[in-house]
Amino acid sequence: MIHFVGAGCGAPDLITLRGKKFLEEADVIIYAGSLVNPQLLEYARKDCKIYDSARMTLEEVLAVMFEAEAQHKTTVRLHTGDPCLYGAIREQMDALDEKGIAYDYCPGVSAFSGAASALNLEYTLPDVSQSVVITRMAGRTPVPEKEEIASFAAHQATMVVFLSTGMLEKLSERLIAGGYTADTPAAIVYKATWEDEQSFVCTVGTLAETAKKNHITKTALMIIGDVVAHSHYRRSDLYNPAFTTEFREATE
């Protein structure tokens, strides 16, 4: 059996109980060494074989999985955050399907959730934003043309931008081209939930300047939108005494 496990966004105690159990039981662990906190490997058994996929190709990762399966061993494929976001898991699952190898998927805490916790932020404030766009800039790896940053910016929803810390001048340019103003609130969160986490509130126009000033060059998320300022929003109807819900009648 192969378990795809979300490691969470950094702090080792943010892995799920299920994910921790899988790590403790694994015969083989293949972890994304460039991003996963190595402290999580302390949950592994002493005799567990551990591979760092940062130095491996897809074919090499699959070869380890296939060998473990042939030996009736349990493998954990440990991805950063939640594997469904930029985890490249589909191509692994398809290869396992072709071989008839069983697998499952244990979700994890994504970095976009960790970044919100760093700022005590709510992404969906009434009358401000009720949608979150999770995306990235096109770089060495392209994105579909219809998902270019400026097209998303036109919606003025909350935006969380992954994998783009080295392109912040271009990111600001595309955000402004799409409709955000230069003074739209923004934030940079470096290594969310890690011990050396840092967060900086700025604006769309000062993203690159803020990163340069604080020596942030990678492993950060950018959050764009008025929710960062949380200065004007309508209170939630859910807890409003004047609003009737399935569980209580309005009292005002």
C-alpha angles and dihedrals in degrees: 000000000000121000119200103207131191107225093199125239101294121302108096093223091059093074112106121257088245092051092049090051091052091051091050092051099041124118090192130026123191108188134183095246097187092065113011116095106249090216087079089068088068086078090064124100118257091247095048115120111230127199128187108220092195085083096041138082123228089258091054092049091050092048090057090049093048092049092049091050092050087055092048092245130147117242130198116202100200115202129180120258110341112341093224090074115070090327098126089221099138093070090051093048092049090053090050090048090055089055094043091241117156120234141161137196128236112196124226141197108280123224090242088064091044090051091053090052090052089059099033084239133166112206096199112055118170113256091006108065135338098176136064122206113202111195146127140224121265109253131140085337112053129223125215111278092237089059097055112143095248092056091055092044089061089071093059090217123143109283129201113193120201130190096014108100092118093054103051098131089054091044091055090048093052093044091053091045088055096051111277114123121234090249095053108129116259139167139204118211116192119202096345113221094002118122090254095047116151130185131191129189114211138132136273089258095052101045096108093041092050093049093047093048091053097039094243110157105151146357093056138118126217120216118199129191148058092288087077090067094039087191099132126031140127118253116255117270090215093076098027111121088216092059124083118218135178089268104042142020123239113263100194 
